[in-house]
């Protein structure tokens, strides 16, 4: 009925053609993923805040911004896990992730910088 001839180069039995097809598909996927990277950067926010140890669920470190917003950071480097440390941090809200902390907004740390060399005292409400 349908008697079409297919070039031997494009049959599934040809390993070279399969390899080329795979590499072509992989390239298309990587290029399309890169197109959406600037969108993620648009969703990022930069805040000044204070690192705080939160004694819930075994304890973890959070960031309280100057406006009082609470952030539960994923990927906070060890050297910034100091209660009272003032920081300037660029964050991106995480998607499709959950936390047992139930404290603040779950975010990923993109960039972080110390604002002072020494931690400040009690900081439940951001000090002036």
C-alpha positions in Angstrom: 0.0 0.0 0.0 2.6 2.6 1.1 5.8 1.5 -0.4 8.2 4.2 0.5 11.9 3.8 0.4 13.9 5.3 3.3 17.5 6.3 3.0 19.7 3.9 5.0 21.3 6.8 6.7 18.0 7.6 8.6 17.1 4.2 9.7 17.2 3.4 13.4 19.8 0.7 12.7 22.4 3.2 11.8 24.3 4.1 15.0 25.9 7.3 13.4 22.5 8.6 12.5 21.1 7.9 16.0 24.1 9.8 17.5 23.7 12.8 15.2 19.9 12.8 16.0 20.6 12.7 19.7 23.2 15.5 19.6 20.8 17.6 17.5 18.0 17.1 20.0 20.3 17.8 22.9 21.5 21.1 21.3 17.9 22.2 20.7 17.1 21.5 24.3 20.1 23.3 25.7 19.5 26.4 23.5 15.8 26.6 24.4 16.6 26.3 28.2 19.1 29.1 27.9 16.5 31.4 26.3 14.5 31.3 29.6 17.5 32.1 31.9 16.9 35.9 31.7 13.3 35.3 32.9 14.6 33.7 36.1 16.9 36.7 36.6 13.9 39.0 36.3 12.2 37.2 39.2 15.2 37.7 41.5 15.1 40.3 44.3 17.9 42.0 46.2 17.4 42.9 49.9 19.4 44.0 52.8 18.8 41.9 55.9 20.0 40.1 58.9 20.8 36.3 59.2 18.8 34.8 62.0 18.9 31.3 63.6 15.4 30.0 63.8 15.0 27.2 66.4 12.1 25.4 64.6 12.3 21.9 63.2 15.8 21.2 64.5 17.0 24.8 63.7 17.9 26.5 60.5 19.1 29.9 59.3 16.8 32.5 57.8 17.1 36.0 56.6 14.9 38.9 57.8 14.9 41.9 55.5 14.8 45.5 56.5 11.1 45.6 55.8 10.5 42.5 58.1 10.0 40.0 55.3 11.3 36.5 56.2 13.2 34.4 53.8 14.1 30.7 54.1 17.3 30.5 52.0 18.3 27.3 50.1 22.1 27.3 49.5 23.2 29.7 52.2 27.0 29.4 52.4 28.4 28.2 55.7 30.4 31.4 56.2 27.2 33.4 56.3 25.5 31.2 58.9 26.1 33.7 61.8 23.1 35.0 63.7 23.0 38.8 63.5 25.2 39.1 60.4 24.0 42.0 58.2 24.0 41.0 54.5 23.0 42.2 51.0 21.5 39.2 49.2 20.0 38.5 45.8 17.3 35.8 46.0 15.1 33.9 43.6 11.8 32.4 44.8 12.0 28.6 44.4 9.4 26.8 42.5 8.2 23.2 42.9 10.0 22.9 46.3 8.6 22.6 49.7 10.1 22.9 53.2 9.2 21.6 56.6 10.4 24.8 58.2 7.1 26.7 57.5 8.9 30.0 58.2 9.3 32.7 55.6 9.4 32.4 51.8 11.5 29.6 50.4 14.2 31.2 48.2 17.5 30.3 46.5 20.5 32.4 47.2 22.0 33.7 44.0 24.5 36.3 45.5 25.3 37.3 49.0 27.7 39.9 50.5 28.5 40.9 54.1 27.5 44.5 55.0 29.4 44.7 58.3 32.3 42.8 59.7 30.7 42.0 63.0 27.3 40.5 63.9 24.8 42.8 65.6 22.8 42.0 68.8 19.2 40.8 69.1 17.4 41.5 65.9 13.8 40.2 65.9 12.8 43.5 64.5 15.4 44.8 62.1 17.6 47.4 64.0 17.9 50.9 62.8 
